Amino acid sequence: MIKKLALLFISGYFLSCSTTEKEENTSTSERQGSQSNYVPSGFHASINHGKKNQPVSLLLEDSLYHLYYTTGTDELGHLKSVNLLDWDYDQSISIGDSYGKVQYDLFNSSGLSEPWIKYWVDDNELIISTSADGKSNWNDRSVLKTEGFNPSISWDSNLEQWILVLTNGNKLEIHTSVDFLRWESSSEIVYETPLQSASLSQIGSQWLFVLNQEEIKYQIGSFDGASFIPLGTPSSLFEGSNFQSANLFHTGDKTLLIAQSEKNTNSTSPTFSLPLEVDIKDENILLFPTSHFRSKFTGKRRGKLSKLVAEGPSWYSFTIDQKFSNLKMILNDPASSMNMEWDTERKIIKFDRSKSSIGDLEIIESNLSIDPDNLKVDILIDHDVIDIFFNDGEAYFSISVKPFSFFSEVQIYLDDKKYDARGVLFNIGI
């Protein structure tokens, strides 16, 4: 099974944005005088609240998103947003276990009448608690005896039932319920390595598991109402080791994925990935940004990469239309840089962050089966994270770096010869 992580910014999508466009002919040295003291907040939420900040619940209440994350205590931190990009802190909620979760049952599918449901495992019991407003007057009750941990509950729209997933060593327990109160043990899956947690989501006629093990993996299959029938063995979800965990969330009619990145020197806690929509095509995962992103485009310029210099959060898009066996990509700003090198013959990718505050060289033995002919490259430069996508997401990399001043440029070398591709630079407003 070939992994495909896609960020689908197709050309028609870009053209539909109300932006200004011009041919760019200004060099880096000509633009240095316009550099400002702009200090961005960024699109990758970085949390300074307790520890072990893992996103565990993402809910949609009317038009407001609620993101809950662990704090290393019996309290879940709480962020809210109208667009999944700009976040504000909201009231935290107490929970009986550091890895509890929250649901918002908009259509009262559980029959509990109160839409806010939080749940956790305590002393071998699954506890659920309901509230009318998600902030006060919680009503607790024990609904299941279990030896599992880290519960995750999702909705099966085909059979109109809830599916509970619990991890227990290297086993995954699956339970089902029509009312959130009476649970039946349906099946279990045994894996070769222990599971930290798992999340399950229905996407069309298929189901997707994301498994947090020693590395993050995914598995696609079907669900017959009791058992998960996998289409193949679990596959690595991300290239490299930047992410520590990832979870699936079903909001409205969309499945979203948020991953927890490594801790970097710019924050006391890990940074979250962008919330990405999830789809499945040909037994592969497709990831793409939410439609909210288009509202952030404030301008567009076309030209050679040597003339396209970003002055704020930005998105580069270009195609390499020459054959190569070695690709080197350098992202520079006046204070730091990040180098990426891809050896297509040896299938090795290197990320050199020695000129940033991260200061390391990461080597990935890649299983990429990407044809380097007409390679499409998209790069998102945020405050202290750089996201790179090949061929609309056939490969996806997220790299923590020293905060860029946003006065940055991209340089490309093919087999040690500079290649000045034509591309598009999209300005993104914070």
C-alpha positions in Angstrom: 0.0 0.0 0.0 1.5 3.3 -1.1 0.9 6.2 1.4 -0.6 9.4 0.0 -1.0 12.4 2.2 -2.5 15.1 0.1 -2.9 18.8 0.5 -5.2 19.6 -2.4 -4.7 23.2 -3.4 -5.6 22.8 -7.0 -5.2 25.7 -9.4 -8.9 26.4 -9.7 -9.1 26.7 -5.9 -6.4 29.3 -5.9 -8.0 31.3 -8.7 -11.3 31.4 -6.9 -9.7 33.4 -4.1 -10.1 37.2 -4.2 -6.4 38.2 -4.3 -4.2 40.5 -6.2 -1.6 39.2 -8.5 1.5 40.6 -10.2 4.7 39.5 -11.8 7.5 39.7 -9.3 10.8 41.1 -10.4 12.4 42.3 -7.1 15.4 40.6 -5.7 16.1 39.8 -2.0 18.6 42.7 -1.6 16.1 45.2 -3.1 13.4 44.2 -0.6 15.4 44.1 2.6 14.6 47.7 3.4 10.9 46.8 3.7 11.4 44.2 6.4 9.3 44.9 9.5 9.3 44.0 13.1 6.2 41.8 12.5 5.7 39.2 15.2 3.2 36.5 14.0 1.0 34.2 16.0 1.0 31.6 13.3 -1.5 29.0 12.2 0.0 26.1 14.1 -1.4 26.3 17.6 1.3 26.1 20.2 0.1 25.4 23.7 1.7 26.6 26.9 -0.7 24.9 29.4 0.6 22.0 31.5 2.3 19.2 29.6 1.7 16.4 27.2 -0.5 18.6 25.2 -2.1 16.1 22.9 -5.3 17.1 20.9 -8.0 14.6 21.9 -11.3 16.1 20.9 -12.4 18.5 18.2 -16.1 19.4 18.1 -18.3 21.6 16.0 -21.1 23.5 17.9 -23.1 25.4 15.4 -20.4 27.4 13.6 -17.9 27.3 16.5 -15.1 24.7 16.8 -13.9 23.5 20.2 -10.5 21.8 20.5 -9.7 20.0 23.7 -6.2 18.8 24.6 -4.5 17.0 27.5 -2.5 18.9 30.1 -0.9 16.1 32.1 -3.6 16.5 34.8 -7.3 15.6 35.3 -8.1 18.8 33.3 -8.6 19.2 29.6 -7.4 22.5 28.0 -9.9 24.1 25.7 -9.5 26.3 22.6 -12.2 27.7 20.4 -12.2 29.0 16.8 -14.6 29.9 14.0 -12.1 28.9 11.2 -9.7 26.3 12.6 -6.9 28.8 12.2 -7.3 31.5 14.8 -7.7 30.1 18.3 -8.7 31.6 21.6 -8.5 30.0 25.0 -11.8 29.0 26.7 -12.8 27.4 30.0 -11.0 24.2 30.7 -13.0 21.2 32.0 -12.2 18.7 34.7 -12.2 15.0 33.7 -11.5 11.8 35.7 -8.5 10.7 33.6 -5.7 12.6 31.8 -6.8 11.0 28.5 -10.5 11.6 28.7 -12.4 13.0 25.7 -15.4 15.1 24.8 -18.3 14.7 22.4 -21.0 17.1 21.2 -24.1 15.2 20.2 -25.8 17.8 18.1 -28.7 15.5 16.9 -29.2 13.7 20.2 -28.1 10.4 18.6 -27.3 9.1 22.1 -30.8 9.8 23.5 -29.3 11.4 26.5 -31.0 14.8 25.8 -27.9 16.8 27.0 -25.6 17.3 24.0 -22.3 17.6 25.8 -20.7 14.3 26.7 -17.3 13.7 28.3 -16.0 10.2 28.9 -12.9 8.5 30.4 -11.8 5.2 32.1 -11.4 5.2 35.8 -10.7 2.1 37.9 -11.7 -0.3 35.1 -14.9 1.5 34.4 -16.0 3.7 31.4 -17.5 6.8 32.9 -19.7 9.2 30.8 -20.8 12.6 32.0 -23.4 14.8 30.3 -24.1 18.6 30.4 -26.4 21.0 28.7 -23.8 23.7 28.1 -20.5 21.8 28.3 -19.3 23.9 31.3 -21.4 23.1 34.4 -23.8 20.7 36.0 -22.2 17.5 34.7 -23.9 14.2 35.5 -21.6 11.2 35.8 -22.5 7.5 35.4 -20.6 4.3 34.9 -21.6 2.4 31.7 -19.0 -0.3 31.1 -16.6 -2.5 32.9 -13.3 -2.7 30.9 -9.6 -3.4 31.2 -8.9 -1.0 28.3 -7.6 2.6 28.3 -7.7 5.7 26.2 -11.3 5.5 24.9 -12.3 7.0 21.6 -15.9 7.0 20.4 -17.2 7.7 16.9 -20.6 7.5 15.1 -21.6 4.9 12.6 -24.1 6.6 10.3 -24.9 3.5 8.4 -26.1 1.4 11.3 -26.9 4.4 13.6 -24.7 3.2 16.4 -21.8 4.4 18.5 -18.4 2.7 18.2 -16.1 2.6 21.2 -12.4 1.9 20.8 -10.1 1.0 23.7 -6.4 0.2 23.8 -5.1 -2.6 26.0 -1.4 -3.4 25.4 -1.2 -4.6 21.8 -4.9 -5.2 21.6 -7.6 -2.9 20.3 -11.1 -3.5 21.8 -14.2 -2.6 19.9 -17.6 -2.1 21.5 -20.9 -0.8 20.1 -23.9 1.0 21.5 -27.1 2.6 20.2 -27.6 4.9 23.2 -24.2 5.6 24.8 -25.3 3.7 27.9 -25.4 0.0 27.1 -22.3 -1.3 25.3 -21.7 -4.6 23.7 -18.3 -6.1 23.2 -18.0 -6.6 19.4 -14.5 -7.7 18.5 -10.8 -7.1 19.1 -7.7 -6.6 16.9 -4.2 -7.8 17.9 -1.2 -5.9 16.7 2.5 -6.7 16.8 3.4 -3.7 18.9 1.7 -2.0 21.9 -0.8 0.8 21.2 -0.8 4.1 23.1 -4.1 5.2 21.6 -6.3 4.9 18.5 -9.0 6.8 16.7 -11.5 5.6 14.2 -13.6 7.5 11.6 -16.1 6.7 8.9 -15.2 8.3 5.5 -17.8 7.5 2.9 -18.2 3.7 2.7 -14.8 3.0 4.3 -13.3 3.3 7.8 -10.0 4.7 8.8 -7.9 3.8 11.9 -5.1 6.0 13.1 -2.8 4.1 15.5 -0.4 5.8 17.8 2.3 3.2 18.4 6.1 3.6 18.4 5.3 5.4 15.1 2.0 6.7 13.9 0.3 4.4 11.5 -3.0 4.2 9.6 -5.2 1.3 8.4 -8.1 1.4 6.0 -10.9 -1.1 6.0 -14.6 -1.7 6.3 -16.9 -2.2 9.3 -19.7 -4.8 9.4 -21.3 -3.5 12.5 -19.2 -5.6 14.8 -15.7 -6.1 13.3 -13.2 -4.0 11.4 -12.0 -5.8 8.2 -8.7 -4.3 7.2 -7.7 -3.9 3.6 -4.0 -4.4 4.4 -1.4 -4.1 7.1 -0.9 -0.8 8.9 1.2 1.8 7.0 3.3 4.7 8.3 1.3 7.9 8.3 4.1 10.4 8.1 7.6 10.5 6.7 10.1 11.3 9.4 9.6 11.6 13.2 8.4 15.1 13.7 5.0 14.0 14.9 4.4 12.2 18.2 0.8 11.4 17.9 -2.3 12.0 15.7 -6.0 11.8 16.1 -9.1 11.7 13.8 -12.1 13.9 14.5 -15.5 13.8 12.9 -17.1 17.3 12.7 -20.3 17.8 10.9 -19.8 16.0 7.6 -16.0 16.1 7.6 -13.3 14.0 9.1 -10.3 16.1 10.3 -6.8 15.0 11.5 -4.6 16.9 13.9 -1.1 15.8 14.9 1.1 16.7 17.8 4.5 17.7 16.7 7.8 17.5 18.5 8.7 20.0 21.2 11.0 22.7 19.9 13.1 25.4 21.5 10.5 28.1 20.6 7.8 26.8 23.0 7.4 25.0 26.2 5.0 22.5 24.7 4.5 20.7 21.4 2.9 22.5 18.4 -0.2 21.1 16.7 -0.4 20.5 13.0 -2.9 22.3 10.9 -6.3 20.7 11.1 -6.5 18.8 7.8 -9.5 17.3 6.1 -9.2 13.6 5.4 -10.4 11.6 2.4 -9.6 8.1 1.1 -8.8 7.3 -2.5 -7.4 4.0 -3.9 -6.6 2.7 -0.4 -4.5 5.8 0.3 -5.1 8.8 2.6 -5.7 12.3 1.2 -5.2 15.2 3.5 -6.1 18.8 2.5 -6.7 22.1 4.3 -10.1 23.2 5.3 -11.9 25.7 3.1 -11.4 28.3 5.8 -7.8 28.8 4.5 -8.9 30.6 1.3 -10.2 33.5 3.4 -6.6 34.0 4.5 -5.1 34.7 1.1 -4.3 38.4 0.8 -2.2 38.5 -2.4 -0.6 36.5 -5.1 2.6 37.0 -7.2 4.1 35.0 -10.1 7.6 34.8 -11.3 11.0 33.0 -10.9 11.7 31.7 -7.4 14.7 34.0 -7.2 12.4 36.9 -7.4 9.6 35.6 -5.1 10.5 36.8 -1.6 8.0 36.3 1.2 7.3 39.1 3.7 4.9 37.3 5.9 3.3 33.9 6.3 3.3 32.5 2.8 2.6 29.6 0.5 5.0 28.7 -2.4 3.7 26.6 -5.3 5.9 25.5 -8.2 6.6 22.6 -10.5 10.1 21.1 -11.3 9.8 20.0 -14.9 13.4 18.6 -15.3 14.5 15.1 -14.5 16.9 14.7 -11.5 18.4 12.1 -9.2 19.2 14.6 -6.4 17.0 17.5 -5.2 18.3 20.1 -2.8 15.9 22.7 -1.5 17.0 25.6 0.7 14.7 27.9 2.6 16.5 31.1 3.7 15.8 34.2 5.7 18.4 36.7 7.0 18.8 34.8 10.4 18.3 31.1 9.6 17.8 28.5 7.0 16.5 24.9 6.5 17.9 22.5 3.9 16.1 19.5 2.5 17.9 17.0 0.2 16.2 14.1 -1.5 18.3 11.3 -3.1 15.8 9.6 -5.3 18.1 6.6 -6.2 19.1 5.8 -2.6 15.6 6.8 -1.3 17.0 9.0 1.4 15.8 12.4 2.5 17.8 14.7 4.8 16.6 17.7 6.7 19.4 20.0 7.9 18.3 22.4 10.6 21.8 23.2 11.9 21.4 26.8 10.9 18.3 27.2 12.9 17.8 27.0 16.7 16.7 23.3 16.3 20.3 22.6 15.2 20.2 19.0 14.0 20.5 16.8 10.9 17.6 14.3 10.4 18.0 11.5 7.9 14.9 9.6 6.7 15.1 6.3 4.8 12.2 7.1 2.5 9.8 4.7 0.9 8.6 7.4 -1.5 7.5 6.0 -4.8 7.2 9.4 -6.4 8.1 10.0 -10.1 10.5 13.0 -9.9 9.4 14.0 -13.4 7.2 17.2 -13.2 7.3 17.2 -9.4 4.8 19.6 -7.9 6.0 21.3 -4.7 4.0 23.3 -2.2 5.6 24.9 0.8 3.8 26.6 3.7 6.0 28.9 5.8 4.6 29.7 9.2 6.1 31.3 12.3 8.2 28.3 13.4 6.9 25.4 11.2 7.5 24.7 7.6 5.1 22.3 5.8 6.3 20.7 2.5 4.0 18.7 0.1 5.0 16.8 -3.0 2.6 16.1 -5.8 -0.5 17.4 -3.9 0.4 15.4 -0.9 1.9 12.1 -2.1 4.5 13.0 0.5 4.1 15.4 3.4 6.8 16.8 5.8 6.3 19.2 8.7 9.5 20.6 10.2 9.9 22.8 13.3 12.5 25.5 12.8 13.8 28.7 14.4 11.2 31.4 13.9 11.5 32.8 10.4 11.4 36.6 10.0 9.1 36.0 7.0 11.6 37.7 4.8 12.4 34.4 3.2 13.1 32.8 -0.2 13.4 29.3 -1.8 16.4 28.0 -3.7 16.4 24.8 -5.7 19.4 22.7 -6.9 19.0 19.7 -9.2 22.0 17.4 -9.3 24.1 20.3 -7.8 23.0 22.8 -10.5 20.7 25.7 -9.5 17.2 25.5 -10.9 15.2 28.7 -11.0 11.6 27.5 -11.4 8.7 29.7 -12.1 6.1 29.6 -9.3 3.4 31.4 -7.4 3.8 33.0 -4.0 0.5 33.4 -2.0 0.5 35.8 0.9 -1.4 34.6 3.9 -2.8 37.1 6.5 -2.6 36.1 10.1 
